[in-house]
Amino acid sequence: MGAVLLLSACSATAGEQPDAAPTEESAPASTTPASPGPDPASEPRPAQDVAVVANELDHPWDVAQAPDGTLLLDERGGGLTAVLPDGTVRPLDADFGDLFATGETGLMGLVLDPGFAQDRRFYTCQGVEEGGGAEIQVTAWTVDPGWTTATRVDDPLVDDIPVNERTGRHGGCRLRFDATGSLLVGTGDNAVAANAQDPGTLAGKVLRVDPATGEAAADNPFLGRPDADPRVLTYGHRNVQGLAVRPGSGQIYAAEHGPRRDDEVTLLRPGGNGGFAPQGPGYGEFVPMTDLSLPDAMPATWASGEPTIASSGATFLVGEQWQAYEGLLLLGVLKDQGVLALRVAEDGTLLEQFRLPELEGAYGRIRTVQQGGDGALYVTTDNGDGEDQLLRVTPR
């Protein structure tokens, strides 16, 4: 892999390269993309510059920026890479000998500890082969100051997250920290009908745990309920692909994939129900993405309608340098290839939606968008075959 420091507003369109088994996130994009709806923006939109920071990657899943400016990213098939402030791209020595990587599942979410400057600690969410089977686990690591070696220190921190061992479908698995310092874990339902609505399983949930112990955070909503796992914050989810915490308010938004329609973004509330409840033979997913008749159902802030676009990683933009874009909730878009911008009111009501023109179809499938500590937007593509890139987006 190499580093490229070229600024551009767009590039040649990358062809979609789906996973071996077609899924809602990898099916070919519709020839008539879902309409972004009305666009009430009152200010001119600032132009963006796009730089390719690293290339020759393969399904990079998540990215985080350390206080020294180094970017840490992971790849679904296994492997951690550091991009140093001087542009050096360095694979880290790390043990992934037990990685379970099938279909959508592999090495997935990654996040740095809020105290990373002192403890050098970070977390990954990954499929793991164990005891003749497989599951999904959250692992805590440390990395040396020279960015050469990552070492497992809590292995696992969270275990017993179910996985679809046959196909890897609906494996989740996004990690973020909330405003209290608790670790959030978004999981998928494994394409198993009973999982989402069962508070006793960790599949189809958003979990909230103590990052030091992996145990339930102190004020979680299901503490003391014999039928529920105390680590659960919300349940009733199909496949959580993005988590974003709104600066200033602490609100948590989840992005997930819908079945035949309605990818959704939802403002979470503790104990809330994402509303997905498959019924009928097999997986039975020909149901509404959110059934508002279910107990504690949380209405979606945004839904794609039909067809789905496969919304993925999410982040809020902060900083006056973003001008009219400040405060937007951005989402990576896999199937329809780009970045979706949502402007959301304080109560979670959708005010505006549009696509970022510089990234629309220009780099292929977008897995993750994440604002770095330097204020820039970092973007991972998801096209496969060693053709993926890490991008840096800044206002012109």
C-alpha positions, 0 to 999 in steps of 0.5 A: 500500500502507498500514500498519495497526497493529491487534492481533487474535487472528484475522480473517475467513478469506481466500479462497484465490487460487491461481496461474494454473497449478495446482501442489501449492502452489496447489491448493485445500486439502483439505476434510479437512486432514491431521491434525496427529497426537498433541499431547503438549504439557505446558504451556499454550500462550501466546496470541498477538497478531497485528498487520497491519504492511503491507497491499495487497501482492502475493505477498510472498515473504520478509522480513528485519529490519535492526538499526535495526528496519526490515523489508525484504520483496520481492514475487514479481512484482518490487519491494522494500518497506521498513517503517520503525520508525515504521510508514512503508511505502516502496517502494524504487527498484530495477531489476527490468527483467530479472525472469523472473516466471512461475508459481512463479518470480519474485523469491523469497528474500531475506536480509540479510548478517550484516554489514549494519550495516556494509556495507548488503548483502543478497541476493535469489534471482530469475528472470532473463531473459538471453541470449534465455533465462532462469535463476535467479540470486542477486544481491547488493545494497546499500541506502542509509541512508535506505532509498530505493534498492537498488543491485545490486553483485554481479550475479549472485553465483550464476548458472546455476541452471536454471529451467522457462522454460515454467511456472516450476514448482519454482523454489525459492528460499530464502536463509539464512546458516548458523552459519559465515557461508556463504550457503545457497541452496535450489533446485527441480528445475524439474520435470525428472526428472533434475535432483534426483539429478544433482550436476552441476546446481544444480537440486534442491539446497541450495547453500553459497557464500561470500557475498563471491564466490559460489564454493563454501564452503571445506569443501563436501562435493563439492569436487574431484569432477569429476561434481559442482558444488562449491557443492552441500551436499545434492542430491536435492531436489524443491522447497526452499521453506524453510531454517532454521538451529537456534540453538546447534547450527547444524543446517540444516533444509529444508522442501520440497513433496512430489508427491501426498503427503509434504511434508517437513522434513529435517535436512540433512547435508553430502553428503546425498541428499534422496531424490527420484528421479522415474521413468517417463514425463515427470516421473515423480513418482509415487514416494516423496518420499524413497527411503531405498534411494538412496545417502546418503538423509536421512530426513525429520524430519516428513512431511505424509502424504496430502494435502500441505499445501504447507509453505513458509518456516521459522524457529526461535523463540528467546527466553523471551518465547515461553514454551512456544513457545520452540525450536519450528520454525515453517513457513508453510502455503500450501495448508492456510492457517496455521502449523505448529509442530514441536518437534524433538529434538537428533538431529532426531527429531520430538517434537510438532506442532500448528498456531498457532490465531491464524493457522489459516485466518485470513489465507489462505495463509502463504508465510514465517515469520521471527523478527526481531531484535526477537524478534517473528515476521513472517509474509507471506501469499500470496493475490495480487491486492494483498490480501496482508499482512505480519503481526507476531506476539507473545506476549500 
